[in-house]
């Protein structure tokens, strides 16, 4: 029996257009959905705009329109973008809906009946000019930690610290500029610690009897929050607030992160209503992954793990809804090695990309680089061009073109038998095809597509060796047989590419006159001898660097337009953070006292009862191994560090700690414990080599 699989991408926030960071996640989700359908599973893709909260209020205020007008316009922009990238969602809905209101109320009531809603007074900033309590993003001031001015009321862009708005120095309203005063207001809290036992069970690895698939690094990260003590969660905000009013509490609204994920359920209910299905089959069914079970799969960015792996499953479990069976976390998108930047013109909007380049190429490039881990993704423009031209054009499309075109133009357009020397080629390609479904199931599209290119290369080598363009002069049927191998392999390559480039599989289907859409199962079935092929359709053309240059220039114009509607300015010489001033100048002789060496991390483990520390074993080659304690556990899981070549302060005097002796220091940068970056060296460097 086929599994029922409900898949979601994170809701796109409705305060502006979708950019390529949103597209990365949408494509990863879409590829997974299409692949699962090719495996025969019953899969639906539920999605929505996240439409509530303070940033939307602020954006609407700047534009001089109502929030409803803003989210309606942005919704249309998002739909245009995602449709342009061929995202095959079943429904793209909105959290500003009656369905969302109903399920938010139901979950809240279930929590209240369990005694999981607590009322308490909270001191908040109140603007007497605006006559309202100021939510986090409606107040700015000087960071209480690093003293950087003009920071938001919940976190500092400069040092990364989080805090309460009441801790800001010289706070002011972003609406009127008024200096707010402290007033007491009743808020509603969920004591998340009451759900700790359930969360620990939910977070167990499948190999340990658990039922939920999480990446190990994500699981360890979430467990560190649980181990550190779960904080009570403030789920209410004061009017005026653009959101859902809390039943029984006039003038109080659900905090956006309470109702936002409920949008997954609301979208499902709307879809069920339109398609005659029962919501109970999806959100009130026992979770699992066996035959006939219901899977809930979330694809999210690493910045919202806390909400999806703590608050969300606890809420669902308490209210009797189906809890997620998998949460797949991806990293952030960078462009040319740097965080997307409006100043550099690399903050690329989805619809701007669609005006310049083929969406199929970005779908391929992202999928060819995305694996099951949560590493950040670099959209390197030079590599983008090279990968598309080498793989799609030079390998996959070239194989189909030379086989199908040749048979059509020189051999009457009909297939021959598979020759004896072609059987091993077909068998080898089929073996690779068997690996593909599990790779897609585990979000490793990079390996799946690498296999597709290996299939094409294997067959291309066979065709080059037997040279049908020469053989045709003396033995046309032998040439037909050789090229028939190429057609058969193109069919299997097309099946691997179909989740990534849907029209590729559709074109292969038309050229081979397939009676059924390609699946991983029927792709390996042999084509009939004597089959008359359809006309060849171009599968891919070369991508030009000039196309992407024009895209970058257009993105700079997008930034200028965004500033014109009141977005915060981003002047070229300014930075969103501060660094420590340089130390006094010294002569080069000062460096002679410090011995820096290449070290390879061969072991790494957390230190019991020390939340910030990891214990590293660093190999210095001929100099032996060193034991090092490093306070980087809030930025790295142990498995992320294994095998890395790092800079080691090797002649640092050993330091005795209560956990053991630390025999050196690895070099890293970062402004807070959770934003540390270890300095990595090229893996070709040799452990023990001196750095100078």
GUBASE-771911 format. One line per 3 residues: their letters; for each residue x, y, z of C-alpha. Coordinates in nm, 3 decimals, always signed. Example, Ala and Ser with C-alpha at 12.3 -4.5 7.8 and 13.67 -1.06 7.14 Angstrom:
REM residues 2
as	+1.230:-0.450:+0.780  +1.367:-0.106:+0.714;
//
This chain:
REM residues 692
xxx	+0.000:+0.000:+0.000  +0.130:+0.346:-0.092  +0.221:+0.587:+0.184;
xxx	+0.025:+0.909:+0.233  +0.286:+1.183:+0.242  +0.211:+1.547:+0.327;
xxx	+0.503:+1.775:+0.247  +0.546:+2.143:+0.332  +0.798:+2.414:+0.262;
xxx	+0.832:+2.691:+0.519  +0.570:+2.960:+0.474  +0.697:+3.260:+0.279;
xxx	+0.665:+3.580:+0.480  +0.434:+3.824:+0.306  +0.615:+4.154:+0.365;
xxx	+0.800:+4.148:+0.033  +0.879:+3.958:-0.289  +1.027:+3.608:-0.290;
xxx	+1.404:+3.595:-0.342  +1.639:+3.314:-0.442  +1.673:+3.202:-0.079;
xxx	+1.301:+3.120:-0.086  +1.344:+2.956:-0.426  +1.618:+2.725:-0.297;
xxx	+1.382:+2.579:-0.039  +1.090:+2.565:-0.281  +1.297:+2.373:-0.536;
xxx	+1.434:+2.131:-0.278  +1.081:+2.060:-0.157  +0.940:+2.030:-0.508;
xxx	+1.212:+1.787:-0.620  +1.139:+1.569:-0.317  +0.764:+1.575:-0.384;
xxx	+0.799:+1.489:-0.753  +1.044:+1.207:-0.676  +0.816:+1.055:-0.410;
xxx	+0.531:+1.060:-0.661  +0.752:+0.879:-0.912  +0.801:+0.613:-0.644;
xxx	+0.424:+0.559:-0.633  +0.346:+0.737:-0.305  +0.035:+0.953:-0.256;
xxx	+0.193:+1.292:-0.198  +0.041:+1.636:-0.145  +0.238:+1.960:-0.116;
xxx	+0.072:+2.209:+0.122  +0.198:+2.565:+0.138  +0.094:+2.921:+0.220;
xxx	+0.198:+3.279:+0.274  +0.274:+3.376:+0.635  +0.073:+3.695:+0.662;
xxx	+0.065:+3.813:+1.024  +0.294:+4.002:+1.258  +0.465:+4.333:+1.315;
xxx	+0.696:+4.349:+1.008  +0.390:+4.338:+0.784  +0.229:+4.617:+0.986;
xxx	+0.545:+4.826:+0.949  +0.579:+4.764:+0.575  +0.214:+4.853:+0.515;
xxx	+0.256:+5.165:+0.727  +0.557:+5.276:+0.521  +0.364:+5.224:+0.199;
xxx	+0.052:+5.396:+0.330  -0.176:+5.098:+0.271  -0.368:+4.848:+0.485;
xxx	-0.198:+4.518:+0.574  -0.471:+4.331:+0.380  -0.375:+4.522:+0.065;
xxx	-0.008:+4.444:+0.118  -0.053:+4.071:+0.168  -0.289:+4.046:-0.131;
xxx	-0.033:+4.211:-0.359  +0.257:+4.009:-0.223  +0.056:+3.686:-0.257;
xxx	+0.021:+3.749:-0.631  +0.396:+3.820:-0.656  +0.478:+3.496:-0.474;
xxx	+0.245:+3.286:-0.689  +0.397:+3.432:-1.006  +0.747:+3.351:-0.882;
xxx	+0.679:+2.996:-0.769  +0.476:+2.913:-1.079  +0.761:+3.050:-1.289;
xxx	+1.001:+2.809:-1.122  +0.753:+2.523:-1.182  +0.697:+2.454:-0.813;
xxx	+0.431:+2.181:-0.822  +0.240:+2.264:-0.503  -0.113:+2.133:-0.458;
xxx	-0.221:+2.450:-0.284  -0.054:+2.780:-0.199  -0.282:+2.933:+0.062;
xxx	-0.265:+3.207:+0.327  -0.257:+3.216:+0.706  -0.503:+3.506:+0.690;
xxx	-0.793:+3.262:+0.653  -1.092:+3.129:+0.841  -0.938:+2.780:+0.841;
xxx	-0.629:+2.911:+1.017  -0.840:+3.097:+1.270  -1.038:+2.781:+1.346;
xxx	-0.739:+2.553:+1.400  -0.546:+2.814:+1.600  -0.846:+2.840:+1.831;
xxx	-0.875:+2.459:+1.855  -0.510:+2.412:+1.945  -0.522:+2.698:+2.195;
xxx	-0.832:+2.550:+2.360  -0.669:+2.207:+2.381  -0.367:+2.360:+2.550;
xxx	-0.589:+2.553:+2.791  -0.786:+2.240:+2.886  -0.458:+2.066:+2.971;
xxx	-0.358:+2.355:+3.195  -0.088:+2.457:+2.948  -0.188:+2.823:+2.928;
xxx	-0.067:+3.052:+3.204  -0.157:+3.417:+3.253  +0.090:+3.661:+3.400;
xxx	+0.166:+4.030:+3.393  +0.454:+4.147:+3.178  +0.612:+4.490:+3.172;
xxx	+0.614:+4.631:+2.820  +0.705:+4.950:+2.646  +0.400:+5.168:+2.579;
xxx	+0.391:+5.473:+2.351  +0.163:+5.742:+2.487  +0.174:+5.920:+2.149;
xxx	+0.084:+5.608:+1.947  -0.144:+5.490:+2.230  -0.029:+5.130:+2.199;
xxx	+0.205:+4.871:+2.345  +0.505:+4.840:+2.115  +0.583:+4.489:+1.983;
xxx	+0.948:+4.391:+1.940  +0.983:+4.529:+1.589  +0.799:+4.856:+1.659;
xxx	+1.067:+4.975:+1.900  +1.431:+5.054:+1.834  +1.716:+5.172:+2.049;
xxx	+2.076:+5.110:+2.148  +2.181:+4.750:+2.202  +2.228:+4.684:+2.575;
xxx	+2.521:+4.451:+2.502  +2.744:+4.613:+2.238  +2.592:+4.964:+2.250;
xxx	+2.522:+4.977:+1.875  +2.244:+5.229:+1.804  +1.930:+5.181:+1.592;
xxx	+1.873:+4.813:+1.676  +1.540:+4.629:+1.681  +1.359:+4.549:+2.004;
xxx	+1.440:+4.177:+2.008  +1.790:+4.132:+1.867  +2.103:+4.318:+1.760;
xxx	+2.231:+4.288:+1.403  +2.575:+4.397:+1.516  +2.658:+4.151:+1.795;
xxx	+2.379:+3.896:+1.749  +2.253:+3.931:+2.107  +1.887:+3.872:+2.189;
xxx	+1.706:+4.064:+2.462  +1.371:+4.206:+2.569  +1.260:+4.544:+2.431;
xxx	+1.263:+4.678:+2.787  +1.640:+4.623:+2.799  +1.710:+4.864:+2.511;
xxx	+1.899:+5.183:+2.589  +1.708:+5.497:+2.489  +1.419:+5.310:+2.323;
xxx	+1.190:+5.489:+2.078  +0.879:+5.406:+1.876  +0.950:+5.337:+1.509;
xxx	+0.609:+5.488:+1.432  +0.623:+5.826:+1.601  +0.972:+5.846:+1.749;
xxx	+0.812:+5.879:+2.092  +1.005:+5.765:+2.399  +0.790:+5.485:+2.543;
xxx	+0.717:+5.420:+2.909  +0.685:+5.095:+3.101  +0.337:+4.960:+3.158;
xxx	+0.212:+4.626:+3.279  +0.007:+4.403:+3.049  -0.135:+4.052:+3.088;
xxx	+0.027:+3.796:+2.857  -0.039:+3.427:+2.789  +0.239:+3.171:+2.817;
xxx	+0.284:+2.805:+2.730  +0.515:+2.640:+2.987  +0.707:+2.435:+2.733;
xxx	+0.893:+2.241:+3.004  +0.572:+2.043:+3.066  +0.619:+1.889:+2.722;
xxx	+0.979:+1.785:+2.778  +0.910:+1.412:+2.809  +0.720:+1.405:+2.480;
xxx	+0.985:+1.615:+2.303  +1.267:+1.389:+2.419  +1.078:+1.088:+2.285;
xxx	+1.002:+1.267:+1.957  +1.367:+1.367:+1.920  +1.498:+1.010:+1.954;
xxx	+1.677:+0.872:+1.646  +1.484:+0.609:+1.452  +1.765:+0.364:+1.530;
xxx	+1.689:+0.418:+1.901  +1.318:+0.348:+1.871  +1.218:+0.699:+1.768;
xxx	+0.972:+0.780:+1.491  +1.104:+1.111:+1.358  +1.384:+1.166:+1.109;
xxx	+1.611:+1.460:+1.187  +1.966:+1.527:+1.076  +2.201:+1.435:+1.360;
xxx	+2.336:+1.790:+1.383  +1.982:+1.927:+1.409  +1.881:+1.672:+1.672;
xxx	+2.187:+1.752:+1.883  +2.124:+2.124:+1.847  +1.762:+2.092:+1.959;
xxx	+1.852:+1.860:+2.247  +2.098:+2.120:+2.373  +1.803:+2.356:+2.415;
xxx	+1.606:+2.087:+2.597  +1.902:+2.003:+2.820  +1.952:+2.371:+2.897;
xxx	+1.596:+2.406:+3.026  +1.293:+2.490:+2.814  +1.167:+2.844:+2.853;
xxx	+0.804:+2.946:+2.883  +0.673:+3.068:+2.548  +0.490:+3.400:+2.526;
xxx	+0.214:+3.341:+2.268  +0.019:+3.669:+2.296  +0.059:+4.021:+2.163;
xxx	-0.135:+4.338:+2.239  -0.360:+4.527:+1.999  -0.312:+4.680:+1.752;
xxx	-0.159:+4.370:+1.596  -0.221:+4.221:+1.253  -0.313:+3.864:+1.330;
xxx	-0.574:+3.636:+1.488  -0.750:+3.753:+1.802  -0.728:+3.502:+2.088;
xxx	-1.070:+3.357:+2.178  -1.186:+3.481:+2.519  -0.917:+3.752:+2.537;
xxx	-1.042:+4.065:+2.361  -0.763:+4.289:+2.236  -0.502:+4.012:+2.253;
xxx	-0.366:+3.836:+1.946  -0.172:+3.518:+1.879  +0.199:+3.583:+1.832;
xxx	+0.271:+3.516:+1.464  +0.480:+3.205:+1.540  +0.181:+3.048:+1.713;
xxx	-0.050:+3.068:+1.414  +0.202:+3.057:+1.126  +0.275:+2.680:+1.119;
xxx	-0.096:+2.614:+1.170  -0.113:+2.744:+0.815  +0.002:+2.400:+0.703;
xxx	-0.316:+2.252:+0.851  -0.534:+2.532:+0.718  -0.400:+2.486:+0.365;
xxx	-0.464:+2.112:+0.389  -0.823:+2.168:+0.499  -0.884:+2.406:+0.210;
xxx	-0.738:+2.152:-0.033  -0.946:+1.871:+0.117  -1.259:+2.083:+0.077;
xxx	-1.177:+2.140:-0.291  -1.092:+1.775:-0.361  -1.344:+1.583:-0.151;
xxx	-1.088:+1.449:+0.096  -1.091:+1.424:+0.475  -0.851:+1.634:+0.683;
xxx	-0.851:+1.356:+0.944  -0.656:+1.132:+0.703  -0.367:+1.374:+0.709;
xxx	-0.360:+1.563:+1.038  -0.539:+1.322:+1.272  -0.371:+0.998:+1.164;
xxx	-0.096:+0.796:+1.339  +0.241:+0.903:+1.197  +0.488:+0.656:+1.049;
xxx	+0.676:+0.543:+0.742  +0.550:+0.188:+0.684  +0.303:+0.082:+0.417;
xxx	-0.014:+0.286:+0.433  +0.115:+0.520:+0.703  +0.083:+0.899:+0.704;
xxx	+0.403:+1.100:+0.684  +0.429:+1.471:+0.763  +0.750:+1.610:+0.613;
xxx	+0.862:+1.971:+0.673  +1.140:+2.137:+0.474  +1.277:+2.446:+0.652;
xxx	+1.578:+2.674:+0.685  +1.807:+2.641:+0.984  +1.694:+2.977:+1.126;
xxx	+1.349:+2.840:+1.224  +1.451:+2.505:+1.375  +1.354:+2.618:+1.726;
xxx	+0.990:+2.671:+1.627  +0.952:+2.359:+1.413  +1.132:+2.118:+1.645;
xxx	+1.009:+2.239:+1.986  +0.696:+2.457:+1.985  +0.528:+2.302:+1.683;
xxx	+0.544:+1.929:+1.771  +0.451:+2.008:+2.133  +0.143:+2.203:+2.018;
xxx	+0.036:+1.930:+1.775  +0.080:+1.651:+2.027  -0.110:+1.836:+2.298;
xxx	-0.402:+1.904:+2.062  -0.420:+1.553:+1.914  -0.289:+1.634:+1.566;
xxx	-0.040:+1.426:+1.369  +0.317:+1.521:+1.460  +0.589:+1.554:+1.193;
xxx	+0.771:+1.237:+1.093  +1.058:+1.425:+0.929  +1.200:+1.778:+0.949;
xxx	+1.459:+1.842:+0.677  +1.677:+2.146:+0.744  +1.883:+2.328:+0.482;
xxx	+2.141:+2.604:+0.511  +2.132:+2.961:+0.385  +2.191:+3.074:+0.030;
xxx	+2.501:+3.275:-0.049  +2.584:+3.437:-0.383  +2.944:+3.422:-0.502;
xxx	+3.059:+3.315:-0.157  +2.889:+3.595:+0.037  +2.558:+3.643:+0.213;
xxx	+2.297:+3.785:-0.023  +2.358:+4.160:-0.024  +2.146:+4.447:-0.152;
xxx	+2.452:+4.668:-0.168  +2.641:+4.429:-0.398  +2.340:+4.358:-0.615;
xxx	+2.336:+3.993:-0.517  +2.003:+4.013:-0.335  +1.827:+3.846:-0.628;
xxx	+1.449:+3.839:-0.648  +1.283:+3.532:-0.793  +1.084:+3.723:-1.053;
xxx	+1.395:+3.916:-1.162  +1.575:+3.588:-1.225  +1.281:+3.466:-1.436;
xxx	+1.312:+3.774:-1.657  +1.672:+3.683:-1.744  +1.741:+3.311:-1.726;
xxx	+1.579:+2.970:-1.771  +1.438:+2.847:-1.437  +1.529:+2.489:-1.535;
xxx	+1.897:+2.580:-1.509  +1.867:+2.709:-1.152  +1.654:+2.409:-1.058;
xxx	+1.931:+2.181:-1.186  +2.219:+2.372:-1.029  +2.059:+2.389:-0.687;
xxx	+1.949:+2.025:-0.693  +2.292:+1.915:-0.815  +2.450:+2.076:-0.510;
xxx	+2.191:+2.006:-0.239  +2.251:+1.709:-0.013  +2.085:+1.587:+0.306;
xxx	+2.300:+1.811:+0.530  +2.232:+2.169:+0.639  +2.544:+2.336:+0.501;
xxx	+2.509:+2.683:+0.354  +2.476:+2.686:-0.025  +2.690:+2.905:-0.249;
xxx	+2.540:+3.018:-0.579  +2.874:+3.076:-0.752  +2.792:+3.229:-1.089;
xxx	+3.099:+3.093:-1.273  +3.035:+2.745:-1.140  +2.665:+2.779:-1.224;
xxx	+2.750:+2.840:-1.591  +3.013:+2.566:-1.600  +2.794:+2.304:-1.431;
xxx	+2.491:+2.366:-1.653  +2.695:+2.361:-1.973  +2.905:+2.058:-1.879;
xxx	+2.629:+1.842:-1.732  +2.297:+1.931:-1.889  +2.423:+2.038:-2.230;
xxx	+2.747:+1.843:-2.267  +2.635:+1.512:-2.120  +2.262:+1.447:-2.078;
xxx	+2.127:+1.653:-2.369  +2.418:+1.559:-2.595  +2.349:+1.185:-2.548;
xxx	+1.981:+1.221:-2.636  +2.055:+1.453:-2.926  +2.321:+1.240:-3.093;
xxx	+2.112:+0.922:-3.053  +1.759:+1.037:-3.139  +1.859:+1.293:-3.402;
xxx	+2.088:+1.047:-3.582  +1.824:+0.774:-3.594  +1.561:+1.020:-3.715;
xxx	+1.776:+1.180:-3.983  +1.984:+0.885:-4.105  +1.800:+0.564:-4.014;
xxx	+1.432:+0.625:-4.077  +1.343:+0.707:-3.716  +1.299:+0.350:-3.584;
xxx	+1.480:+0.167:-3.305  +1.675:-0.153:-3.347  +1.759:-0.436:-3.106;
xxx	+2.005:-0.394:-2.819  +2.335:-0.536:-2.946  +2.519:-0.793:-2.738;
xxx	+2.801:-0.549:-2.654  +2.542:-0.294:-2.545  +2.380:-0.517:-2.284;
xxx	+2.649:-0.451:-2.018  +2.601:-0.077:-2.071  +2.224:-0.103:-2.019;
xxx	+2.274:-0.327:-1.715  +2.527:-0.088:-1.557  +2.294:+0.207:-1.605;
xxx	+1.999:+0.013:-1.459  +2.207:-0.065:-1.152  +2.270:+0.305:-1.098;
xxx	+1.902:+0.383:-1.154  +1.810:+0.144:-0.869  +2.003:+0.367:-0.626;
xxx	+1.818:+0.685:-0.723  +1.482:+0.654:-0.538  +1.642:+0.618:-0.194;
xxx	+1.872:+0.912:-0.264  +1.578:+1.135:-0.348  +1.385:+0.997:-0.049;
xxx	+1.673:+1.110:+0.174  +1.699:+1.455:+0.014  +2.031:+1.375:-0.153;
xxx	+1.952:+1.509:-0.499  +2.322:+1.587:-0.553  +2.415:+1.217:-0.554;
xxx	+2.112:+1.124:-0.764  +2.206:+1.374:-1.034  +2.569:+1.269:-1.019;
xxx	+2.452:+0.917:-1.102  +2.252:+1.055:-1.396  +2.564:+1.217:-1.538;
xxx	+2.760:+0.894:-1.485  +2.488:+0.707:-1.679  +2.524:+0.950:-1.968;
xxx	+2.904:+0.931:-1.960  +2.900:+0.549:-1.960  +2.679:+0.538:-2.268;
xxx	+2.861:+0.823:-2.439  +3.189:+0.631:-2.406  +3.022:+0.325:-2.561;
xxx	+2.895:+0.526:-2.859  +3.233:+0.694:-2.910  +3.408:+0.358:-2.904;
xxx	+3.182:+0.205:-3.170  +3.146:+0.518:-3.387  +2.803:+0.464:-3.551;
xxx	+2.868:+0.761:-3.782  +3.140:+0.545:-3.944  +2.965:+0.210:-3.913;
xxx	+2.656:+0.336:-4.098  +2.853:+0.345:-4.422  +2.893:-0.034:-4.426;
xxx	+2.638:-0.167:-4.174  +2.338:+0.063:-4.111  +2.163:-0.188:-3.884;
xxx	+2.470:-0.213:-3.661  +2.470:+0.168:-3.635  +2.098:+0.161:-3.548;
xxx	+2.162:-0.093:-3.271  +2.448:+0.112:-3.122  +2.235:+0.427:-3.111;
xxx	+1.937:+0.235:-2.973  +2.150:+0.186:-2.660  +2.181:+0.564:-2.641;
xxx	+1.804:+0.607:-2.666  +1.742:+0.348:-2.393  +1.991:+0.517:-2.161;
xxx	+1.846:+0.864:-2.239  +1.513:+0.733:-2.112  +1.669:+0.631:-1.778;
xxx	+1.865:+0.957:-1.750  +1.540:+1.141:-1.820  +1.372:+0.965:-1.529;
xxx	+1.644:+1.081:-1.289  +1.620:+1.437:-1.422  +1.239:+1.453:-1.423;
xxx	+1.189:+1.555:-1.056  +1.438:+1.836:-1.112  +1.345:+1.946:-1.465;
xxx	+0.986:+1.827:-1.522  +0.977:+1.927:-1.889  +1.285:+1.712:-1.956;
xxx	+1.092:+1.397:-1.871  +0.790:+1.523:-2.066  +1.001:+1.582:-2.378;
xxx	+1.163:+1.239:-2.348  +0.814:+1.093:-2.321  +0.704:+1.261:-2.643;
xxx	+1.022:+1.174:-2.833  +0.994:+0.807:-2.730  +0.612:+0.804:-2.761;
xxx	+0.573:+0.665:-2.410  +0.220:+0.564:-2.316  +0.270:+0.645:-1.946;
xxx	+0.465:+0.923:-1.768  +0.815:+0.825:-1.662  +0.860:+0.661:-1.322;
xxx	+1.166:+0.506:-1.166  +1.009:+0.166:-1.229  +0.908:+0.196:-1.595;
xxx	+1.220:+0.390:-1.698  +1.421:+0.067:-1.692  +1.174:-0.119:-1.913;
xxx	+1.316:-0.180:-2.264  +1.179:+0.012:-2.558  +1.028:-0.201:-2.832;
xxx	+1.240:-0.289:-3.135  +1.094:-0.110:-3.437  +0.950:+0.177:-3.229;
xxx	+0.909:+0.486:-3.444  +1.053:+0.786:-3.263  +0.893:+1.128:-3.241;
xxx	+1.067:+1.445:-3.358  +1.364:+1.556:-3.152  +1.298:+1.839:-2.905;
xxx	+1.581:+2.055:-2.773  +1.650:+1.962:-2.411  +1.908:+2.225:-2.314;
xxx	+2.110:+2.509:-2.465  +2.428:+2.668:-2.337  +2.403:+2.922:-2.056;
xxx	+2.596:+3.243:-2.117  +2.785:+3.432:-1.847  +2.650:+3.757:-1.988;
xxx	+2.300:+3.643:-1.893  +2.396:+3.625:-1.526  +2.586:+3.955:-1.544;
xxx	+2.265:+4.120:-1.663  +2.079:+3.952:-1.376  +2.315:+4.105:-1.119;
xxx	+2.274:+4.451:-1.272  +1.895:+4.418:-1.271  +1.907:+4.315:-0.904;
xxx	+2.081:+4.642:-0.820  +1.787:+4.825:-0.976  +1.548:+4.619:-0.762;
xxx	+1.724:+4.745:-0.450  +1.687:+5.106:-0.562  +1.314:+5.052:-0.617;
xxx	+1.278:+4.894:-0.273  +1.441:+5.194:-0.109  +1.198:+5.423:-0.289;
xxx	+0.902:+5.274:-0.099  +1.056:+5.342:+0.239  +1.275:+5.040:+0.310;
xxx	+1.569:+5.103:+0.537  +1.863:+5.250:+0.343  +2.179:+5.052:+0.289;
xxx	+2.458:+5.298:+0.210  +2.759:+5.152:+0.039  +3.022:+5.224:+0.306;
xxx	+2.814:+5.116:+0.608  +2.819:+4.783:+0.789  +2.552:+4.614:+0.998;
xxx	+2.801:+4.515:+1.266  +3.101:+4.643:+1.459  +3.438:+4.483:+1.526;
xxx	+3.699:+4.539:+1.793  +3.956:+4.807:+1.707  +4.301:+4.698:+1.597;
xxx	+4.557:+4.639:+1.870  +4.866:+4.864:+1.881  +5.114:+4.805:+1.600;
xxx	+5.401:+4.563:+1.663  +5.707:+4.455:+1.472  +5.721:+4.129:+1.281;
xxx	+5.942:+3.987:+1.556  +5.631:+3.959:+1.778  +5.505:+3.680:+1.553;
xxx	+5.811:+3.475:+1.636  +5.674:+3.396:+1.982  +5.361:+3.227:+1.842;
xxx	+5.389:+2.888:+1.674  +5.087:+2.826:+1.450  +5.054:+2.478:+1.300;
xxx	+4.816:+2.288:+1.072  +4.597:+2.059:+1.283  +4.345:+1.797:+1.175;
xxx	+4.048:+1.731:+1.405  +4.026:+1.352:+1.442  +3.792:+1.331:+1.743;
xxx	+3.527:+1.564:+1.879  +3.274:+1.522:+2.158  +3.064:+1.736:+2.393;
xxx	+3.190:+1.792:+2.747  +2.943:+1.675:+3.016  +2.813:+1.957:+3.234;
xxx	+2.982:+2.221:+3.014  +2.729:+2.358:+2.768  +2.974:+2.569:+2.569;
xxx	+3.267:+2.329:+2.543  +3.369:+2.062:+2.293  +3.668:+1.834:+2.352;
xxx	+3.882:+1.803:+2.040  +4.165:+1.567:+1.957  +4.385:+1.757:+1.711;
xxx	+4.643:+1.567:+1.504  +4.967:+1.761:+1.443  +5.128:+1.486:+1.235;
xxx	+5.489:+1.417:+1.347  +5.429:+1.640:+1.652  +5.164:+1.402:+1.789;
xxx	+4.808:+1.466:+1.900  +4.680:+1.736:+2.135  +4.376:+1.752:+2.362;
xxx	+4.194:+2.085:+2.323  +3.883:+2.225:+2.494  +3.707:+2.482:+2.276;
xxx	+3.398:+2.691:+2.360  +3.227:+2.646:+2.023  +2.947:+2.398:+2.097;
xxx	+2.675:+2.658:+2.032  +2.802:+2.703:+1.676  +2.908:+2.350:+1.581;
xxx	+2.786:+1.997:+1.639  +3.076:+1.756:+1.694  +3.028:+1.574:+1.363;
xxx	+3.059:+1.903:+1.172  +3.421:+1.942:+1.284  +3.556:+1.593:+1.218;
xxx	+3.824:+1.588:+0.950  +3.861:+1.966:+0.927  +4.211:+2.112:+0.888;
xxx	+4.241:+2.406:+1.128  +4.490:+2.662:+1.258  +4.637:+2.547:+1.590;
xxx	+4.812:+2.774:+1.842  +5.052:+2.492:+1.919  +5.296:+2.640:+2.170;
xxx	+5.031:+2.782:+2.402  +5.106:+2.685:+2.760  +4.879:+2.393:+2.867;
xxx	+4.589:+2.494:+3.090  +4.442:+2.265:+3.357  +4.062:+2.274:+3.366;
xxx	+3.822:+2.075:+3.580  +3.745:+1.864:+3.271  +4.109:+1.792:+3.187;
xxx	+4.415:+1.962:+3.039  +4.379:+2.182:+2.729  +4.699:+2.166:+2.523;
xxx	+4.648:+2.447:+2.276  +4.389:+2.654:+2.096  +4.225:+2.641:+1.755;
xxx	+4.174:+2.972:+1.578  +3.819:+3.100:+1.519  +3.625:+3.423:+1.468;
xxx	+3.287:+3.536:+1.594  +3.110:+3.802:+1.795  +2.913:+3.566:+2.019;
xxx	+2.920:+3.201:+2.125  +2.651:+3.104:+1.874  +2.816:+3.283:+1.579;
xxx	+3.165:+3.132:+1.582  +3.339:+3.033:+1.258  +3.640:+2.804:+1.287;
xxx	+3.920:+2.904:+1.048  +3.952:+2.618:+0.799  +4.254:+2.534:+0.585;
xxx	+4.274:+2.361:+0.249  +4.250:+1.983:+0.314  +4.572:+1.941:+0.112;
xxx	+4.764:+2.102:+0.400  +4.967:+1.858:+0.611  +4.910:+1.821:+0.987;
xxx	+5.206:+1.971:+1.171  +5.309:+2.210:+0.893  +5.416:+2.548:+1.027;
xx	+5.198:+2.847:+0.936  +5.384:+3.169:+0.870;
//
